[in-house]
Amino acid sequence: MPDSTSDIAPVNLPYTEEAAGLRARAVRWTIRLAGQIRRQYLCRLRPGYVARLRRHRRGDCRQCGSCCRLTFRCPFWRSDGLCSIYERRTRTCRDFPVDDLDLRLTRVPCGYWFEPEPEDADGADTAG
């Protein structure tokens, strides 16, 4: 099978590798942005869903700032790792992480985790 880079001049190979790295970063950023949009939607339009999942959230904030830099660096996040508007922070910030999906987007392990939701006696999932 021919090498996919065989038609690229050796002098240009470093540039193609750099472009591949930029594409991968752009994909990760886009996924995090979609997560931000999803959290905004859930926190504003599905507060019951968020409240139900919050009952299963355990742990504490590690104040690592990872959630404050998912898509962009929050202007309220200080260099000492604390939020300058913590007492008045937005609903989206207060409710982070909404669910396990949010935990997969952070760059470092979050201090929060979720216990599984119990199932009904007949085995039906209560997520509905």
GUMI-557847 format. One record per residue: x, y, z of N, C-alpha, C in turn. Coordinates in Angstrom, 3 decimals, decimal comma. Layout:
N
((X; Y; Z); (X; Y; Z); (X; Y; Z))
...
//
This chain:
128
((0,846; -1,178; 0,000); (0,000; 0,000; 0,000); (0,891; 1,241; 0,000))
((0,664; 2,186; -0,890); (1,527; 3,367; -0,949); (1,345; 4,256; 0,277))
((2,430; 4,889; 0,648); (2,414; 5,827; 1,772); (1,626; 7,076; 1,364))
((0,749; 7,556; 2,266); (-0,071; 8,731; 1,939); (0,763; 9,997; 1,825))
((1,991; 9,979; 2,353); (2,851; 11,159; 2,273); (3,846; 11,056; 1,123))
((3,746; 9,996; 0,307); (4,740; 9,798; -0,747); (4,690; 10,883; -1,815))
((3,559; 11,555; -1,972); (3,466; 12,608; -2,977); (3,837; 13,985; -2,420))
((4,283; 14,026; -1,178); (4,681; 15,291; -0,545); (6,205; 15,369; -0,527))
((6,725; 16,481; -0,953); (8,177; 16,668; -0,948); (8,695; 16,586; 0,483))
((9,808; 15,886; 0,690); (10,340; 15,736; 2,044); (10,517; 17,064; 2,784))
((10,854; 18,119; 2,049); (11,054; 19,406; 2,694); (9,733; 19,948; 3,289))
((8,589; 19,500; 2,759); (7,293; 19,998; 3,224); (6,653; 19,116; 4,295))
((7,230; 17,965; 4,611); (6,646; 17,068; 5,601); (6,429; 17,727; 6,974))
((7,386; 18,510; 7,483); (7,133; 19,146; 8,784); (5,887; 20,034; 8,782))
((5,603; 20,672; 7,662); (4,430; 21,547; 7,588); (3,132; 20,744; 7,598))
((3,153; 19,568; 6,948); (1,941; 18,738; 6,953); (1,682; 18,180; 8,347))
((2,753; 17,829; 9,074); (2,587; 17,347; 10,447); (2,051; 18,457; 11,337))
((2,535; 19,678; 11,136); (2,037; 20,815; 11,910); (0,560; 21,062; 11,613))
((0,177; 20,957; 10,341); (-1,224; 21,148; 9,968); (-2,110; 20,081; 10,607))
((-1,622; 18,844; 10,654); (-2,392; 17,767; 11,287); (-2,578; 18,059; 12,772))
((-1,549; 18,579; 13,416); (-1,662; 18,946; 14,832); (-2,661; 20,074; 15,047))
((-2,651; 21,049; 14,140); (-3,609; 22,152; 14,244); (-5,037; 21,668; 14,034))
((-5,219; 20,742; 13,097); (-6,557; 20,179; 12,871); (-7,047; 19,449; 14,115))
((-6,179; 18,668; 14,745); (-6,565; 17,932; 15,952); (-6,943; 18,900; 17,068))
((-6,181; 19,981; 17,227); (-6,518; 20,990; 18,248); (-7,848; 21,650; 17,933))
((-8,100; 21,926; 16,656); (-9,361; 22,552; 16,263); (-10,538; 21,625; 16,547))
((-10,359; 20,337; 16,310); (-11,430; 19,377; 16,595); (-11,712; 19,338; 18,093))
((-10,673; 19,265; 18,923); (-10,876; 19,244; 20,382); (-11,569; 20,510; 20,853))
((-11,159; 21,664; 20,332); (-11,779; 22,931; 20,711); (-13,246; 22,951; 20,296))
((-13,554; 22,445; 19,111); (-14,935; 22,418; 18,636); (-15,794; 21,524; 19,517))
((-15,259; 20,399; 19,953); (-15,999; 19,508; 20,841); (-16,271; 20,209; 22,166))
((-15,279; 20,913; 22,692); (-15,485; 21,648; 23,956); (-16,495; 22,772; 23,780))
((-16,462; 23,449; 22,639); (-17,437; 24,504; 22,367); (-18,847; 23,924; 22,301))
((-18,993; 22,780; 21,650); (-20,309; 22,122; 21,607); (-20,759; 21,764; 23,018))
((-19,840; 21,357; 23,874); (-20,177; 21,071; 25,269); (-20,650; 22,324; 25,998))
((-20,018; 23,454; 25,722); (-20,427; 24,720; 26,340); (-21,842; 25,095; 25,900))
((-22,123; 24,951; 24,622); (-23,458; 25,258; 24,104); (-24,480; 24,310; 24,735))
((-24,116; 23,041; 24,832); (-24,990; 22,046; 25,459); (-25,291; 22,414; 26,906))
((-24,269; 22,807; 27,667); (-24,487; 23,196; 29,076); (-25,364; 24,433; 29,182))
((-25,159; 25,400; 28,311); (-26,009; 26,596; 28,323); (-27,461; 26,203; 28,091))
((-27,685; 25,348; 27,107); (-29,040; 24,886; 26,807); (-29,647; 24,170; 28,015))
((-28,918; 23,201; 28,570); (-29,454; 22,423; 29,685); (-29,742; 23,290; 30,907))
((-28,806; 24,174; 31,248); (-28,974; 24,996; 32,449); (-30,106; 26,002; 32,308))
((-30,334; 26,492; 31,125); (-31,370; 27,500; 30,925); (-32,734; 26,914; 30,572))
((-32,747; 25,838; 29,777); (-34,017; 25,319; 29,267); (-34,425; 23,970; 29,847))
((-33,515; 23,284; 30,534); (-33,840; 21,992; 31,136); (-33,388; 21,950; 32,591))
((-33,796; 22,934; 33,405); (-33,318; 22,983; 34,793); (-33,724; 21,755; 35,616))
((-34,847; 21,124; 35,300); (-35,252; 19,915; 36,026); (-34,278; 18,771; 35,808))
((-33,831; 18,635; 34,573); (-32,848; 17,607; 34,242); (-31,548; 17,854; 35,008))
((-31,111; 19,092; 35,017); (-29,870; 19,451; 35,703); (-30,007; 19,215; 37,205))
((-31,154; 19,589; 37,784); (-31,377; 19,402; 39,222); (-31,387; 17,912; 39,580))
((-31,997; 17,085; 38,731); (-32,037; 15,650; 39,001); (-30,632; 15,060; 38,997))
((-29,820; 15,450; 38,028); (-28,460; 14,932; 37,971); (-27,595; 15,480; 39,101))
((-27,857; 16,710; 39,516); (-27,076; 17,305; 40,605); (-27,229; 16,493; 41,891))
((-28,390; 15,862; 42,080); (-28,596; 15,028; 43,275); (-27,663; 13,826; 43,290))
((-27,138; 13,442; 42,141); (-26,231; 12,296; 42,048); (-24,766; 12,724; 41,969))
((-24,530; 14,026; 41,964); (-23,151; 14,525; 41,881); (-22,508; 14,461; 43,258))
((-21,307; 13,976; 43,309); (-20,552; 13,861; 44,563); (-19,198; 14,530; 44,380))
((-18,522; 14,797; 45,486); (-17,185; 15,365; 45,430); (-17,194; 16,870; 45,622))
((-16,061; 17,470; 45,395); (-15,878; 18,909; 45,567); (-15,020; 19,465; 44,437))
((-15,153; 20,758; 44,237); (-14,333; 21,445; 43,256); (-12,877; 21,439; 43,725))
((-11,976; 21,107; 42,816); (-10,550; 21,104; 43,139); (-9,917; 22,468; 42,886))
((-10,696; 23,408; 42,365); (-10,222; 24,755; 42,031); (-9,002; 24,714; 41,121))
((-9,055; 23,784; 40,146); (-7,945; 23,650; 39,197); (-8,104; 24,598; 38,010))
((-9,328; 25,084; 37,778); (-9,572; 26,001; 36,681); (-9,767; 25,327; 35,329))
((-9,745; 24,008; 35,278); (-9,912; 23,319; 34,001); (-11,253; 23,646; 33,358))
((-12,311; 23,700; 34,136); (-13,626; 24,024; 33,575); (-13,697; 25,495; 33,171))
((-12,843; 26,314; 33,727); (-12,814; 27,745; 33,392); (-12,041; 28,015; 32,102))
((-11,457; 26,955; 31,526); (-10,675; 27,106; 30,302); (-11,052; 26,073; 29,255))
((-12,292; 25,609; 29,270); (-12,676; 24,582; 28,299); (-12,591; 25,096; 26,872))
((-13,193; 26,237; 26,594); (-13,141; 26,789; 25,236); (-12,321; 28,069; 25,182))
((-12,366; 28,837; 26,238); (-11,589; 30,074; 26,346); (-11,320; 30,299; 27,820))
((-10,353; 31,117; 28,113); (-10,038; 31,405; 29,512); (-11,073; 32,384; 30,041))
((-11,790; 31,980; 31,068); (-12,816; 32,826; 31,657); (-12,173; 34,105; 32,200))
((-12,732; 35,255; 31,896); (-12,144; 36,506; 32,374); (-12,245; 36,682; 33,887))
((-13,069; 35,879; 34,536); (-13,227; 35,992; 35,993); (-12,334; 35,024; 36,758))
((-11,641; 34,151; 36,038); (-10,749; 33,195; 36,680); (-9,413; 33,865; 36,937))
((-9,016; 33,921; 38,200); (-7,778; 34,607; 38,575); (-6,597; 33,650; 38,503))
((-5,423; 34,209; 38,465); (-4,204; 33,399; 38,359); (-3,968; 32,542; 39,604))
((-4,573; 32,911; 40,732); (-4,421; 32,102; 41,943); (-5,395; 30,926; 41,968))
((-6,146; 30,723; 40,870); (-7,040; 29,585; 40,765); (-8,418; 29,798; 41,352))
((-8,729; 31,009; 41,733); (-10,039; 31,293; 42,312); (-10,862; 32,158; 41,369))
((-12,151; 32,080; 41,530); (-13,068; 32,864; 40,708); (-13,311; 34,214; 41,378))
((-13,174; 35,275; 40,620); (-13,350; 36,612; 41,201); (-14,822; 36,961; 41,431))
((-15,741; 36,188; 40,840); (-17,178; 36,440; 41,052); (-17,856; 35,190; 41,595))
((-17,144; 34,402; 42,375); (-17,631; 33,101; 42,815); (-19,036; 33,178; 43,429))
((-19,279; 34,120; 44,297); (-20,594; 34,233; 44,948); (-21,690; 34,642; 43,974))
((-21,339; 35,239; 42,836); (-22,323; 35,692; 41,846); (-22,133; 34,999; 40,492))
((-21,433; 33,856; 40,478); (-21,127; 33,186; 39,211); (-22,404; 32,725; 38,513))
((-22,294; 32,489; 37,236); (-23,451; 32,139; 36,424); (-23,969; 30,751; 36,765))
((-25,190; 30,482; 36,349); (-25,808; 29,177; 36,589); (-24,987; 28,070; 35,917))
((-24,489; 28,336; 34,733); (-23,697; 27,329; 34,034); (-22,455; 26,960; 34,837))
((-21,833; 27,938; 35,453); (-20,649; 27,669; 36,280); (-21,033; 26,912; 37,555))
((-22,116; 27,327; 38,179); (-22,551; 26,653; 39,412); (-22,895; 25,193; 39,164))
((-23,467; 24,901; 38,001); (-23,937; 23,548; 37,713); (-22,890; 22,659; 37,054))
((-21,696; 23,178; 36,791); (-20,664; 22,354; 36,162); (-20,082; 21,391; 37,185))
((-19,917; 20,145; 36,838); (-20,323; 19,441; 35,636); (-21,792; 19,028; 35,714))
((-22,479; 19,138; 34,592); (-23,880; 18,737; 34,549); (-23,987; 17,221; 34,620))
((-23,099; 16,515; 33,928); (-23,125; 15,056; 33,894); (-21,752; 14,516; 33,526))
((-21,662; 13,209; 33,349); (-20,380; 12,572; 33,032); (-19,759; 13,090; 31,746))
((-20,581; 13,490; 30,796); (-20,048; 14,007; 29,538); (-19,159; 15,225; 29,789))
((-19,573; 16,096; 30,695); (-18,748; 17,264; 31,019); (-17,408; 16,852; 31,623))
((-17,418; 15,808; 32,426); (-16,174; 15,368; 33,059); (-15,159; 14,880; 32,034))
((-15,635; 14,348; 30,921); (-14,716; 13,867; 29,878); (-14,085; 15,013; 29,104))
((-14,631; 16,216; 29,214); (-14,106; 17,352; 28,457); (-12,998; 18,100; 29,197))
((-12,897; 17,917; 30,509); (-11,882; 18,652; 31,265); (-10,500; 18,082; 30,979))
((-9,498; 18,928; 31,118); (-8,116; 18,524; 30,804); (-7,470; 17,745; 31,937))
((-7,947; 17,924; 33,147); (-7,413; 17,216; 34,306); (-8,583; 16,562; 35,043))
((-8,321; 15,549; 35,854); (-9,422; 14,913; 36,580); (-10,158; 15,915; 37,474))
((-11,472; 15,904; 37,370); (-12,316; 16,799; 38,154); (-12,526; 16,198; 39,543))
((-12,775; 17,031; 40,515); (-13,059; 16,571; 41,869); (-14,472; 16,042; 42,033))
((-15,310; 16,226; 41,030); (-16,684; 15,729; 41,080); (-16,788; 14,388; 40,356))
((-17,775; 13,613; 40,735); (-18,149; 12,389; 40,037); (-19,636; 12,177; 40,240))
((-20,191; 11,269; 39,497); (-21,626; 11,002; 39,561); (-21,875; 9,564; 39,959))
((-22,788; 9,395; 40,922); (-23,263; 8,057; 41,249); (-24,313; 7,684; 40,215))
((-24,394; 6,419; 39,853); (-25,404; 6,030; 38,872); (-26,813; 6,259; 39,413))
((-27,722; 6,615; 38,508); (-29,115; 6,784; 38,904); (-29,714; 5,420; 39,171))
((-30,508; 5,286; 40,248); (-31,138; 3,985; 40,518); (-32,179; 3,650; 39,454))
((-32,372; 2,357; 39,245); (-33,386; 1,917; 38,284); (-34,686; 1,636; 39,033))
((-35,806; 1,708; 38,316); (-37,110; 1,371; 38,889); (-37,125; -0,097; 39,262))
((-38,090; -0,470; 40,081); (-38,211; -1,869; 40,530); (-38,417; -2,805; 39,354))
((-39,104; -2,349; 38,293); (-39,334; -3,205; 37,135); (-38,178; -3,176; 36,148))
((-37,092; -2,479; 36,483); (-35,899; -2,443; 35,648); (-35,870; -1,328; 34,628))
((-36,905; -0,501; 34,578); (-36,919; 0,612; 33,631); (-36,007; 1,713; 34,123))
((-35,311; 2,326; 33,230); (-34,414; 3,431; 33,566); (-35,221; 4,663; 33,940))
((-34,781; 5,402; 34,954); (-35,497; 6,594; 35,409); (-35,040; 7,854; 34,693))
((-34,157; 7,729; 33,714); (-33,609; 8,902; 33,044); (-34,659; 9,627; 32,202))
((-35,709; 8,961; 31,798); (-36,674; 9,470; 30,857); (-37,441; 10,639; 31,208))
//
